[in-house]
């Protein structure tokens, strides 16, 4: 298991680093995309290119993610060594993402990837970002069956700042472990990802396979997720709007809490940020 910095919640650890991308003629090719760096299509050409490719490398034994958003319809695919690994094909106003599991025994660290953004329709600008994992979320064992507000040490918080497109965190679970997350829909803004150690195709997940493979259950105003495998899983939190800077910095946070068999159909954080009776 990793022995890196662990956090229980928080937007404070989610920073933003901006980089400069040089203008490229015609179709945009092979622009470097630094981790946690939001780039706009209009920073390459005007109007945004129909097809652009962004290079990045895996640098840590965590899950990582590439994502794109536009008010128009831009799709995303990720390839490595000339082989396309996955594509995400959601429509306009939806964030496409592809996540890569580089934990021990999965895809190798140091591998090079290409994220290609393709226009399907429209001419609005797009935002693209990739994040190399660096955050571990610990789910504490609840001290009781009661419930919680923002300061309760029984919960963990995952979040994304408004000036970011997506964040990804690792979480270690054993097969059969379950937890609640306060979201209204399975395919919305928070996603639970896991990979099958025996099936390499599952070491890369797009948005559609993240939803279908996790098999979450909507119960009592929350979603309940159960791990199918022991190992490092991932939590993705994303915005579905072009990232923008606010002062003071703002963002969205979502509570997670372990499942208790004594309350199988009651979500302890359904009223978050208020307590649940």
C-alpha positions as CSV (number, residue, x, y, z in Angstrom):
1,X,0.0,0.0,0.0
2,X,1.1,3.6,-0.7
3,X,2.6,5.6,2.2
4,X,2.0,9.1,0.9
5,X,0.2,12.0,2.3
6,X,-3.4,11.1,3.3
7,X,-6.2,13.6,3.7
8,X,-9.7,13.4,5.0
9,X,-11.5,15.7,2.7
10,X,-10.9,19.2,1.6
11,X,-10.5,21.6,-1.3
12,X,-7.4,23.0,0.3
13,X,-5.1,20.4,-1.2
14,X,-6.5,20.9,-4.7
15,X,-4.2,23.5,-6.4
16,X,-4.0,24.9,-9.9
17,X,-0.9,25.3,-12.0
18,X,-1.2,27.2,-15.2
19,X,1.2,26.6,-18.1
20,X,1.7,28.4,-21.5
21,X,1.0,26.5,-24.7
22,X,2.6,27.9,-27.9
23,X,0.4,28.6,-30.9
24,X,0.6,25.8,-33.5
25,X,-0.4,26.1,-37.1
26,X,-3.5,24.3,-38.5
27,X,-4.6,21.3,-36.6
28,X,-3.1,21.4,-33.2
29,X,-0.6,18.6,-32.6
30,X,1.2,17.3,-29.5
31,X,1.0,20.2,-27.1
32,X,2.3,19.3,-23.6
33,X,-0.3,19.2,-20.9
34,X,1.1,19.6,-17.4
35,X,-0.7,18.0,-14.5
36,X,-3.5,20.1,-12.9
37,X,-3.3,22.6,-15.7
38,X,-6.4,23.8,-17.4
39,X,-5.9,24.7,-21.0
40,X,-8.4,26.3,-23.4
41,X,-8.7,25.4,-27.1
42,X,-8.6,29.0,-27.9
43,X,-5.1,29.2,-26.5
44,X,-3.9,27.2,-29.5
45,X,-5.8,28.8,-32.3
46,X,-8.9,30.9,-33.0
47,X,-11.5,29.5,-33.3
48,X,-10.7,26.3,-31.3
49,X,-9.2,23.6,-33.5
50,X,-11.4,20.7,-34.6
51,X,-8.8,18.2,-33.5
52,X,-6.0,18.8,-31.0
53,X,-3.6,16.4,-29.3
54,X,-2.1,16.8,-25.9
55,X,0.9,14.9,-24.5
56,X,1.3,13.8,-20.9
57,X,3.0,11.0,-18.9
58,X,2.2,9.0,-15.9
59,X,4.4,10.1,-13.0
60,X,3.0,8.3,-10.0
61,X,1.6,5.0,-8.8
62,X,-1.9,6.4,-8.5
63,X,-4.9,6.7,-10.8
64,X,-4.7,9.7,-13.2
65,X,-7.3,11.4,-15.4
66,X,-7.8,13.4,-18.6
67,X,-11.0,15.4,-19.1
68,X,-12.5,17.8,-21.6
69,X,-15.6,20.1,-21.3
70,X,-17.3,22.4,-23.8
71,X,-20.7,24.0,-24.3
72,X,-20.4,22.5,-27.7
73,X,-19.8,18.7,-28.3
74,X,-16.1,17.7,-28.1
75,X,-15.1,14.1,-27.5
76,X,-12.0,12.7,-25.9
77,X,-9.8,9.7,-26.6
78,X,-6.6,8.6,-25.0
79,X,-3.9,6.5,-26.7
80,X,-0.4,5.2,-25.9
81,X,2.3,4.0,-28.3
82,X,-0.1,4.5,-31.2
83,X,-2.9,2.4,-29.7
84,X,-6.1,4.0,-28.7
85,X,-7.0,2.8,-25.2
86,X,-10.4,4.4,-24.7
87,X,-12.8,7.1,-25.9
88,X,-15.4,9.2,-24.0
89,X,-18.3,10.4,-26.3
90,X,-20.8,12.4,-24.2
91,X,-22.6,15.3,-25.7
92,X,-22.6,19.1,-25.4
93,X,-22.4,20.5,-21.9
94,X,-21.1,17.2,-20.5
95,X,-17.5,16.5,-19.2
96,X,-15.8,13.6,-21.0
97,X,-13.1,11.8,-19.0
98,X,-10.8,8.9,-19.2
99,X,-8.9,7.6,-16.1
100,X,-5.8,5.4,-16.0
101,X,-4.8,3.1,-13.1
102,X,-1.0,3.2,-12.6
103,X,-1.0,1.5,-9.3
104,X,1.4,-1.4,-8.7
105,X,0.4,-4.3,-11.1
106,X,-1.6,-2.1,-13.4
107,X,-0.4,0.2,-16.2
108,X,3.3,1.2,-15.9
109,X,4.4,4.5,-14.5
110,X,6.4,6.6,-16.9
111,X,4.2,5.7,-19.8
112,X,3.5,8.4,-22.4
113,X,-0.1,9.2,-23.4
114,X,-1.8,11.3,-26.0
115,X,-5.2,12.9,-25.2
116,X,-7.0,13.8,-28.4
117,X,-9.9,16.3,-28.3
118,X,-12.2,16.0,-31.3
119,X,-15.0,18.4,-32.3
120,X,-18.3,16.6,-33.0
121,X,-20.5,19.7,-33.3
122,X,-20.5,23.4,-32.5
123,X,-17.7,26.0,-32.3
124,X,-17.6,27.0,-28.6
125,X,-14.3,26.9,-26.8
126,X,-13.3,23.8,-24.8
127,X,-11.2,23.2,-21.7
128,X,-8.9,20.2,-21.3
129,X,-7.0,19.1,-18.2
130,X,-5.1,16.1,-16.9
131,X,-4.2,15.2,-13.3
132,X,-1.7,12.8,-12.0
133,X,-2.9,11.3,-8.8
134,X,-1.3,12.4,-5.5
135,X,-4.2,12.4,-3.0
136,X,-5.3,9.5,-0.8
137,X,-8.7,9.6,0.8
138,X,-9.1,7.6,4.0
139,X,-12.6,6.5,5.1
140,X,-12.6,6.5,8.9
141,X,-14.6,3.9,10.8
142,X,-17.7,5.7,12.1
143,X,-17.7,6.1,15.9
144,X,-21.5,5.4,15.9
145,X,-24.5,5.0,13.6
146,X,-25.4,8.6,14.0
147,X,-25.0,11.3,11.5
148,X,-23.0,14.1,10.6
149,X,-22.4,17.7,9.6
150,X,-19.3,19.3,8.0
151,X,-17.1,18.9,11.1
152,X,-17.9,15.3,11.8
153,X,-14.6,13.2,11.9
154,X,-16.6,10.2,10.7
155,X,-16.8,11.5,7.1
156,X,-14.4,12.3,4.3
157,X,-14.8,15.1,1.8
158,X,-13.9,15.0,-1.9
159,X,-14.1,18.1,-4.0
160,X,-13.2,20.1,-7.1
161,X,-12.4,23.9,-7.2
162,X,-14.3,26.0,-9.7
163,X,-11.0,26.8,-11.5
164,X,-10.4,23.1,-12.2
165,X,-12.1,20.6,-14.5
166,X,-11.7,17.4,-12.6
167,X,-9.9,15.9,-9.6
168,X,-9.0,12.3,-8.9
169,X,-8.1,10.6,-5.6
170,X,-7.1,7.1,-4.6
171,X,-8.9,5.1,-1.9
172,X,-8.0,1.7,-0.6
173,X,-10.9,-0.8,-0.2
174,X,-11.2,-4.5,0.4
175,X,-13.7,-6.5,-1.7
176,X,-17.1,-6.0,-0.1
177,X,-16.3,-2.7,1.5
178,X,-19.1,-0.2,0.9
179,X,-19.6,3.6,1.4
180,X,-22.1,6.3,0.8
181,X,-21.6,9.5,-1.2
182,X,-24.1,12.4,-1.1
183,X,-25.0,12.8,-4.8
184,X,-28.3,12.7,-6.5
185,X,-27.5,10.6,-9.6
186,X,-25.0,7.9,-10.6
187,X,-23.9,9.6,-13.7
188,X,-23.5,13.2,-12.5
189,X,-20.4,14.7,-10.9
190,X,-18.9,12.1,-8.5
191,X,-17.7,8.7,-9.9
192,X,-16.3,5.6,-8.2
193,X,-13.7,3.7,-10.3
194,X,-12.2,0.3,-9.8
195,X,-10.2,-2.1,-12.0
196,X,-10.0,-5.8,-12.1
197,X,-6.5,-7.0,-11.5
198,X,-7.0,-9.9,-13.9
199,X,-8.4,-7.8,-16.8
200,X,-6.0,-5.2,-18.2
201,X,-8.8,-3.6,-20.3
202,X,-10.3,-2.4,-17.0
203,X,-7.1,-0.5,-16.1
204,X,-8.4,2.4,-18.3
205,X,-11.9,3.6,-17.6
206,X,-14.0,6.1,-19.5
207,X,-17.0,7.9,-18.1
208,X,-19.5,5.2,-19.4
209,X,-17.5,2.3,-18.0
210,X,-17.0,4.0,-14.7
211,X,-20.8,4.2,-14.2
212,X,-21.6,0.7,-15.5
213,X,-18.7,-1.2,-13.7
214,X,-19.3,0.4,-10.3
215,X,-22.9,-0.7,-10.1
216,X,-23.9,2.0,-7.6
217,X,-27.3,2.0,-5.9
218,X,-29.4,5.0,-5.3
219,X,-30.9,4.8,-1.8
220,X,-32.2,7.3,0.6
221,X,-31.0,10.4,-1.3
222,X,-27.5,9.1,-1.7
223,X,-25.5,6.6,-3.8
224,X,-24.1,3.4,-2.2
225,X,-21.0,1.9,-3.8
226,X,-19.5,-1.5,-3.0
227,X,-16.0,-2.6,-4.0
228,X,-15.8,-5.7,-6.1
229,X,-12.0,-6.1,-5.7
230,X,-9.4,-5.4,-3.1
231,X,-7.0,-2.7,-4.0
232,X,-6.7,1.0,-4.9
233,X,-9.9,2.5,-6.2
234,X,-10.5,6.1,-7.4
235,X,-12.9,8.8,-6.8
236,X,-13.4,11.4,-9.6
237,X,-15.1,14.8,-9.0
238,X,-15.7,17.0,-11.9
239,X,-17.2,20.3,-13.0
240,X,-19.7,20.5,-15.9
241,X,-18.9,24.1,-16.8
242,X,-15.8,25.9,-18.2
243,X,-13.4,26.3,-15.2
244,X,-13.4,29.9,-13.9
245,X,-11.5,31.8,-11.2
246,X,-13.4,33.2,-8.3
247,X,-12.2,35.4,-5.4
248,X,-12.2,34.0,-2.8
249,X,-11.6,30.6,-4.4
250,X,-14.7,28.4,-4.3
251,X,-15.6,24.8,-5.3
252,X,-17.9,21.9,-4.6
253,X,-17.4,19.3,-1.9
254,X,-19.2,16.0,-1.4
255,X,-19.2,13.8,1.8
256,X,-18.4,10.1,1.9
257,X,-19.1,7.8,4.9
258,X,-18.6,4.1,5.4
259,X,-21.6,1.8,5.1
260,X,-23.0,0.3,8.3
261,X,-25.0,-3.0,8.2
262,X,-27.0,-1.7,11.1
263,X,-28.5,1.0,8.9
264,X,-28.7,-0.7,5.5
265,X,-31.1,1.7,3.9
266,X,-30.4,4.9,5.7
267,X,-27.8,7.3,4.4
268,X,-26.1,9.1,7.3
269,X,-25.1,12.1,5.1
270,X,-28.3,12.6,3.1
271,X,-28.9,16.0,4.7
272,X,-25.4,17.2,4.4
273,X,-24.2,19.9,5.4
274,X,-26.9,19.6,8.1
275,X,-27.1,16.6,10.4
276,X,-29.3,13.6,9.6
277,X,-31.6,12.6,12.5
